[in-house]
Amino acid sequence: MNYMTPPKLFTPGPVDIFDETRAALGGPVPHMSDPRWLALYAETVEMLHTIMQTRNDIIVMTAPGSGAIETGLASLFVSGEEVVVVRNGMFAERIVQILTNYGCPVISVEGVWGEAIDAAAVSAALDAHPNAAGVAVVANETGTGVRNPVCDLAQLAHRRDLPIFVDAVSGMGGYDLPVDRWGLDVLATSSNKALEMAPGLGILSVSERAWAIIEAKEESARRGWYYNLATWKASRSRAAFPFPSTPPTLLIAGLHASLKRILEVETLTGHWARYAYAQGTVRRRLRELGFEMLAADAVASPTVTTVYKRREMESIDELRDYLLHAHNMMIATGGGPLTGQIARISHMGLAGTGEYVQALIDGVAAFVYRG
Ligand SMILES: Cc1ncc(COP(=O)(O)O)c(C=O)c1O
């Protein structure tokens, strides 16, 4: 591997980021009580409201995506409460692990890895478990490159007066995922995917319904402190300093630069369109090169494409290793039942630009015709 020139990242996180964002990250560390930084923070949150299409409260914490997910699940559900979980990929398994560690029995709705869940199966699970406390689902399963029908699942949950938790770590910002219109109660995402920033920020939106549930469970909950939305709720009442602890000031400055570029240079729909174009081009050109797609077009993710190995290959690792060593490009491969079978190619950040897409297609074509 050539350490002098960093590889082009086609991994579904972290992603290669734009110059404006890199420049902001290279600046001095702002102080958290500097009014200029507080104004930049307020603007960042306002831009997140626009991108997430919500007026719900938004929390930006120092955490990976998993930290935001853990915060949401641990705040919404208490030990002993059953939660209906859609299981059709590796990040659904993360939800199961977190809930299990918090003592919440999981009611599994098993799906096929590579297919979207059938909402009727979730409805049946809710009917069979009238004591369930809510539903948890991964919107965009990065392990399989599939979108789940989150809007339908939210309706099913609300019909029973239950909240829905959504892991949108690799979805939010990459396509139309409207929190308010779909009624998504707690949604977790992170900085280093379709928001095109470095890793380090966990982001949550919390609906009024979710706050009411969190407050009602305050007494019985065995939550932590930082990874606890009740702690954040308390600090939010202090307008001058709405954080429970030292905020990641420089990372938030980087996020501000990235969101400003998305909204002002690309526009939100332009940003989605760039990903959709990258996704469509990669799927079409790789099919022409003899690769089959794991996800059907109708449910395929606009942020990550999953590609089967060609028949003559022993493992998809051959393509991953070739692209890294011969072309200095990184792609990801699949886990669980898809180990060795699929490549996962991101369209987020610079990977969704024409230059990167062409480089990737050229690299894959060189692999196929390498003799
Ligand atoms: C859908 C999804 N959920 C959760 C995570 C975990 O995020 P992190 O590695 O930042 O903890 C990822 C990371 O790729 C993801 O794609």
The ligand as a Gaussian input file, in Angstrom:
#p B3LYP/6-31G(d) Opt

LIG

0 1
 C      -26.279000       1.353000       9.191000
 C      -25.139000       1.482000      10.170000
 N      -25.406000       1.451000      11.476000
 C      -24.423000       1.578000      12.388000
 C      -23.096000       1.745000      12.008000
 C      -22.046000       1.871000      13.047000
 O      -21.448000       3.122000      12.965000
 P      -20.046000       3.389000      13.694000
 O      -19.048000       2.463000      13.084000
 O      -19.775000       4.824000      13.415000
 O      -20.248000       3.100000      15.129000
 C      -22.788000       1.771000      10.655000
 C      -21.390000       1.911000      10.207000
 O      -21.043000       1.683000       9.073000
 C      -23.830000       1.647000       9.709000
 O      -23.581000       1.696000       8.394000

